[in-house]
């Protein structure tokens, strides 16, 4: 069970300089929130920063592994050794790849939450059609969530708009982590499927990821506090 609302907020550290990430964590850590490292910061700093930060903070490693089963299993195992709290792989990699990822974590001293990426929040129905996938985004997300659950995953990454459908299609304990969250009045940016923090909570979402609305704010700490207040105001 998630004890506090603040613990359900994850701030994306989308920086190219490690010190920028450290400074942001220092500002926001009193809130007790989680932090996400994606491809940009990983490429700039590597596993050294991941090990450093995960020793004292809840760290979501958002690298979206997608490769042959053996390669993904090795990558997942290495991420677990770094002590991360969450990590993810692409569900589109298939059942064998997802099972290999889950099996790679068996016996881990500190087993991370294992998530499957369904459909990127920047994509629309038209984008799926252009890649040869029929059906709606929502249908695709539900299908991939069921496959992930079948493979023993803890949950999925999905947009706020699919939370209810994913929850209805799986068990109550199946986790949703939702990017594409924008506080009321914020612009969508490059996200196609978005919602406010309050709407995520109303839909039953477990964790939400916010980046620029916090990290680009004049006062990041206040911006994060306002998001938490919006989450609590449901």
N, C-alpha and C positions, 0 to 999 in steps of 0.2 A: 504494500500500500504506500502511496506517495503521501508523505506527512504534511508537507507545506506547499502552498501554491507556487511560491518562488522556485521550488525545486523542479517544477514542471517547465520552467523557461530555460532554453538553451540559446546562448548568444554565439553567432557565427563569427569566428576570428578570421575574416577574409583579408589578410594582410600579406605583403611580400617581405616584410621585415619582422623577425622574431621579437625585437624589442617593442614594436608596436603592440603585438599580442600580449606581451608581459605587462605593459602599461595598462592596457584595457582590463586585463584580469585583475590587476591591483585595484583599479577603480571599482570594479563590479563584484569582487569576491565577497564583500560583507553581506551581500544579498543571499548568498547560498545557492546561486544558480549554476547550471552546467555550461560548458563551453564546447564549441565545435571547431575542429581543424579540418579544412578541406584541402583540395589539391594545391591551391596557390601557396598556402603557408607550408604545407608538407614539402613541396618542391624547393622552397627557400631554406627550410631548416632541418628537414629529415627527422629520423627517429629520435635523435638526441633531445629535441624540444618536446616531443611527445612523452618520452620517459620523464623528463623534468616536470612537466605540467601535470601528468597523470598521478604523480606521487602525492599531490596535495589537492587536486581538483578532479571533479567528475568530467571526463573528457570523452566526447563523441568523435571518433575518427571516421570522417565522411569521405572515404576514398572509392566507394562504389565498385568493389572488385568484380571483374567480369572477364573470365578466362576459362581455360580448360580446368576440370575439377582438381587435378593435382596441384596446379599452380595456385588456384584460389585457396585451397586448403593450407598450403604453405604460407601464403600471405596472411590468412586469418590467424594461424598459429603464431606467427611473428608479432602480429598486432596484440594478441593476448599477452604475450611476454612483456610487451611495453606497458602493460597495466591499464589499458583503456577501459572505460566504462561501457561504451557502446561502439559497435562497428557495423558496417553494412556491405552487402553484395547486391548485384543486380539479379532480381528474380528471373529476368529474361535469359539468364545463363542456363536455366533448366533444372530439373529435379536432381540429376546426378551431381551437378555442381553444387547445388544448395545442400544436399546431403553430405557431400564431402566437406563443406564449410562447417556444418554443424558437428560432424564427427571429429574435426580437427580441434574442437574446443573441449572435447571430453578429457577429463583429467586435468584441466587447466587449474592452476592454483587460484587465480582470480578470473573467473569466467565472465566475460563481458556479455551484455545484452546483444543478441544477434538479430539484425534487422535485414529485411529484403526491400530493395528499392523497387517500386511498382512502375509508375509512369512519372517522369520528371514534371515538376509543377510548372515548367515553362512551356509544356506541350498541350495542344488542344486536339479535338477530334480530327481536325484537318491535318495536323502534323502526323497523327497515327496513320491516316489514310495514305499520305504521301510516302510513308515507309512500308506500305503494303499490308498494314494491319487493319482488318475490318472491325466494325463495331465501335462503340463509344469508349472514351477514356474510362468512364465509370465501370463499364463491363470488363475492361482490361485489368483495371486495378483490383476488382473483386476476384477475378480469375487468378491473378498472380498472388493475391493474399492467401487464397485457399491452398495453392501449391506450396507457399512458404510455410503455412501451418502444418501441412502434411509432412514437410521435411523437418519439422521440429523447431522452427524459428520462433523467437519470442514475439515478433511483430513485424510491422512494415513501415516504410516511409510512403506517405501518400499526401495528397493535397487536402486542405480542410474540407473540400467539397465531397470527398469520398469517405470521410470518417464514419458516418452513420452506416453506409452500405457495408464497409469492412467489418464493423462491429456486429452487424446483423448476420453476416456470413460466417463468422468465426466465434470462438469461445469468448466469454467475458474477460478473461485474463490476457487476451491477445492485444498487444500494445500498438498504438498508432503514434508515430512521430511525424509532425506536420510542418514542413517549410511553407513558404508562400503566405506567411502571416504578416499582415500590415495593420498597425494601429489605425483607429478611425481617423479618416482625413488624409492618410498617407497615400502617395502615388504607388501604382502597382510595380513600376520598374519593368524588369524583364520577366516577371511572373505572369502566367496566364490564368491560373486558378488560385484565387486568393480569398482570404477571409480575415476578419478582425480577431484579436485574442479572445474577446467575449464569445464570438461565434464558434471558435474552436472548442471552448469549454462547454458551451451549450450542446454541441454535437457529441460530447463525450470523449474528446481527444485527451490523450495522456500527456504528451510532451509537445511543445511547439518551439520552432526554431525561428529566431529573428536576427537579422544581420544589420543592414544599413540603417534602419530606423533607430537603432541604439548606437552603433559604432560611428555613424556619421553625425550624430546629434551634437549640438553645442555642449550639452551636459549629459553624457552617456548614463551616468548614475541616475539622474532624474528621469531620463527617458525610460530606463529599465523599470524604475519604480512605478511609472505611469502605466506601463504594460501590465505589471503585476496587479496593480489596482484595477485595471480593466478586466483582467482575468477573474479577480475576486468579486467583481460587480455583477456577476451573472445572477 
